[in-house]
Amino acid sequence: MSDTNIEMETSKPMITPGSADGPHEENPTKGIPASFRNNHHHRRLAVCSIVCGLTCIGILALTHSVKAEHAQNRKEEEEHSKKAKKFSIISIVTWVSILISIPILLAFFSFLATLKDY
């Protein structure tokens, strides 16, 4: 009978009071890596916009991301978070458009230079 008591004790999950280990509903972010969960301040996007976009606009996005993290109320947090996302996207899109337009402009000016010779 002592064997069944041991089996019953080991089959119970060990739950620490106050932890999130208890019975809960299915996690909607189960397949997403932990580093990408709860990124509602857009900090990673702001850092990427500094590296992969126009740095001056990316720094502005990062400052709004930090302000969103340290905001006192929910409305202020959401406002700064939206601004951080907006400035990050503007930074990256502007940089990509500059990179695309440079070869196009070089080809256009080269074409104009050949027309001048005629």
C-alpha positions as CSV (number, residue, x, y, z in Angstrom):
1,M,0.0,0.0,0.0
2,S,2.9,2.3,0.5
3,D,3.8,1.9,-3.2
4,T,0.5,3.3,-4.2
5,N,0.9,6.3,-1.9
6,I,4.2,7.1,-3.4
7,E,2.8,6.8,-6.9
8,M,-0.1,9.1,-6.1
9,E,2.2,11.7,-4.5
10,T,4.6,11.7,-7.5
11,S,1.8,11.8,-10.0
12,K,0.5,15.1,-8.5
13,P,2.1,18.2,-10.1
14,M,4.1,20.3,-7.7
15,I,2.5,23.7,-7.7
16,T,4.0,26.6,-5.8
17,P,1.4,28.9,-4.2
18,G,1.3,32.3,-6.0
19,S,3.1,31.1,-9.1
20,A,1.7,30.8,-12.6
21,D,2.2,27.0,-12.5
22,G,-1.4,26.3,-11.6
23,P,-4.2,25.3,-14.0
24,H,-4.7,28.0,-16.5
25,E,-6.1,28.5,-20.0
26,E,-4.0,27.8,-23.1
27,N,-1.3,30.4,-23.8
28,P,-1.9,32.2,-27.2
29,T,1.8,32.9,-27.5
30,K,2.9,29.4,-27.1
31,G,4.9,29.0,-30.3
32,I,6.5,32.5,-30.1
33,P,9.9,32.7,-28.5
34,A,10.0,34.4,-25.1
35,S,12.2,37.3,-26.3
36,F,9.4,38.4,-28.7
37,R,6.5,38.3,-26.3
38,N,5.1,41.3,-24.6
39,N,7.0,43.8,-26.7
40,H,4.3,46.5,-26.5
41,H,6.8,49.3,-26.1
42,H,8.5,48.5,-29.5
43,R,12.0,48.7,-28.1
44,R,13.4,46.1,-30.5
45,L,11.9,47.8,-33.5
46,A,13.3,51.1,-32.3
47,V,16.8,49.7,-32.0
48,C,16.5,48.1,-35.5
49,S,15.4,51.4,-36.9
50,I,18.6,52.9,-35.5
51,V,20.8,50.2,-37.1
52,C,18.8,49.6,-40.3
53,G,17.3,53.0,-40.9
54,L,17.9,56.7,-40.5
55,T,19.7,57.0,-37.1
56,C,18.2,60.4,-36.1
57,I,14.6,59.2,-36.5
58,G,15.5,55.9,-34.9
59,I,16.9,57.6,-31.8
60,L,13.6,59.5,-31.6
61,A,11.7,56.2,-31.7
62,L,13.9,54.8,-29.0
63,T,13.3,57.8,-26.7
64,H,9.5,57.3,-27.1
65,S,9.9,53.6,-26.4
66,V,11.7,54.4,-23.1
67,K,9.1,57.0,-22.3
68,A,6.4,54.4,-22.9
69,E,8.1,52.0,-20.6
70,H,8.3,54.6,-17.8
71,A,4.9,56.1,-18.3
72,Q,2.7,56.6,-15.2
73,N,-0.6,55.8,-16.8
74,R,-1.9,53.6,-19.5
75,K,-3.0,56.4,-21.9
76,E,0.5,58.0,-21.8
77,E,2.1,54.6,-22.3
78,E,0.0,53.8,-25.4
79,E,0.6,57.3,-26.9
80,H,4.4,56.9,-26.6
81,S,4.3,53.3,-27.8
82,K,2.4,54.4,-31.0
83,K,4.9,57.2,-31.6
84,A,7.8,54.8,-31.2
85,K,6.3,52.4,-33.7
86,K,5.5,55.2,-36.1
87,F,9.0,56.7,-36.0
88,S,10.6,53.3,-36.3
89,I,8.6,52.5,-39.4
90,I,9.3,55.9,-40.9
91,S,13.0,55.5,-40.3
92,I,13.3,52.1,-41.9
93,V,11.0,53.0,-44.9
94,T,12.9,56.3,-45.5
95,W,16.3,54.5,-45.5
96,V,15.1,51.8,-47.9
97,S,13.6,54.4,-50.2
98,I,16.9,56.3,-50.2
99,L,18.8,53.1,-51.0
100,I,16.5,52.3,-53.8
101,S,16.4,55.8,-55.3
102,I,20.2,56.2,-55.5
103,P,20.8,53.7,-58.3
104,I,17.7,54.9,-60.1
105,L,18.9,58.5,-59.9
106,L,22.4,57.5,-61.0
107,A,21.0,55.8,-64.1
108,F,18.8,58.7,-64.8
109,F,21.6,61.3,-64.6
110,S,23.8,58.9,-66.7
111,F,21.1,58.9,-69.3
112,L,20.8,62.7,-69.3
113,A,24.6,63.0,-69.7
114,T,24.5,60.8,-72.8
115,L,21.7,62.9,-74.2
116,K,23.8,66.0,-73.7
117,D,26.5,64.6,-76.0
118,Y,24.1,64.3,-78.9
